[in-house]
Amino acid sequence: MIYLAESGSTKCDAVLLNDDGSVYEGIRHMGFNPFFHSADVVYTEMLKLETIQKQRDKVTKVYFYGAGCSSDYYKEIIATGLRRVFPNARVHVDHDLVAAAYATFTGKPEIACIIGTGSNSCYFDGQKIYEEVPALAYILGDEGSASWLGKKLLAMYLYKQLPKEVADDFYNTYHMTKDDIFRRVYNEPHANVFLASFSVFVHKHIHQPIFQQIVREGFELFLKTHVLCFKDARSLEINFVGSVAYHFRQYLQEVANALDLKINNIIQKPLEGLIHYHIHYLNILEKSAV
C-alpha cells in the first residue's frame, strides 16, 4: 500500500493507494509544516486517524509533499514522524512546490505556481525543478496569497479605509479589536494561517472595487516577481495550484493577459494530478521504485 499526501500548513489532502494504483481511501487530516510542527506532532496526530491505525503496517511507500519542506533539515522533521507512523515504509518527503510541478505537468516544460496560504513558483522541465527567486514567506513575500490578502484587509480595516458596510460586516463577523489583531499577529504562533483566514472575507466582498483592486495588485506583484523572472516566461505554459489562484481565477487571468502571459491550467487541489504523475512518470507501482 502507498500513502501519498500534499500538505499545507493547516490541511493535508492524502490518499492510500492499493498496490495496483487504485484508490483505497482518500483522507483529509491536519497539515504538517516543519516550521511549526515537530515529528512528535506528526506521529500523534496521524495515529488519531482510524484508517491510518488500521492500515499503517501495510504501507510500504510514503510520498509526502508539504509546505516548509524546503531543506534536508526540515524534510527530516516530517520524515522522522512519518517513519514512526509507517514502520514498514520507505519515506520520501519533499516541498509542496514539487507537488505543484508534478500535479500540473502535461509533458511539456512549464512554470508551476502556488498561490494558496503562501505563494511560490518554479520552472519544471519534466525532470528537474529550477527556482529563480526565493519564496520569502508571509512577512517579506507571499505576494498575492491568502496571507498577503489578509494583511491588506486588516490594515485597511484598522486604518478605517473600508466602506462602512464592509467594515461593519467585518466587525460583526469577527468581533476583533485592534488589540486582538495585534496579539494574534505579533504574539501568538501561526500568524500566517491567521492572516490567510481572512481571504474568505475578501472573496465574500469581491464585488467591492477596493477588493478587486487589491486582488489584481497581489497577482500583478506575484507574476512580475515570480513568473517574469524566468526568461522564457511568455513562451511557456504557466500552471497554478492553490485556493486563492482558483477562487480568484478571473482576476488572475485578467492580470496575466495584461502581461502577455499564457495560463494553461488553474487547479484548486493537486492531489489527483499528483497521483497521475507518480503512477505514470515515477512508476511508483514498480517494486523497485523509491
Secondary structure as GFF3:
##gff-version 3
##sequence-region A 1 290
A	DSSP	beta_strand	2	7	.	.	.	ID=ss1
A	DSSP	beta_strand	11	17	.	.	.	ID=ss2
A	DSSP	beta_strand	23	30	.	.	.	ID=ss3
A	DSSP	alpha_helix	39	46	.	.	.	ID=ss4
A	DSSP	alpha_helix	50	55	.	.	.	ID=ss5
A	DSSP	three_ten_helix	56	58	.	.	.	ID=ss6
A	DSSP	beta_strand	61	66	.	.	.	ID=ss7
A	DSSP	alpha_helix	72	85	.	.	.	ID=ss8
A	DSSP	beta_strand	90	95	.	.	.	ID=ss9
A	DSSP	alpha_helix	96	104	.	.	.	ID=ss10
A	DSSP	beta_strand	110	115	.	.	.	ID=ss11
A	DSSP	beta_strand	119	124	.	.	.	ID=ss12
A	DSSP	beta_strand	129	130	.	.	.	ID=ss13
A	DSSP	alpha_helix	137	140	.	.	.	ID=ss14
A	DSSP	alpha_helix	146	158	.	.	.	ID=ss15
A	DSSP	alpha_helix	164	174	.	.	.	ID=ss16
A	DSSP	alpha_helix	178	182	.	.	.	ID=ss17
A	DSSP	pi_helix	183	187	.	.	.	ID=ss18
A	DSSP	alpha_helix	191	196	.	.	.	ID=ss19
A	DSSP	alpha_helix	199	204	.	.	.	ID=ss20
A	DSSP	alpha_helix	209	222	.	.	.	ID=ss21
A	DSSP	pi_helix	223	227	.	.	.	ID=ss22
A	DSSP	three_ten_helix	233	235	.	.	.	ID=ss23
A	DSSP	beta_strand	237	241	.	.	.	ID=ss24
A	DSSP	alpha_helix	243	247	.	.	.	ID=ss25
A	DSSP	alpha_helix	249	258	.	.	.	ID=ss26
A	DSSP	beta_strand	263	267	.	.	.	ID=ss27
A	DSSP	alpha_helix	271	280	.	.	.	ID=ss28
###
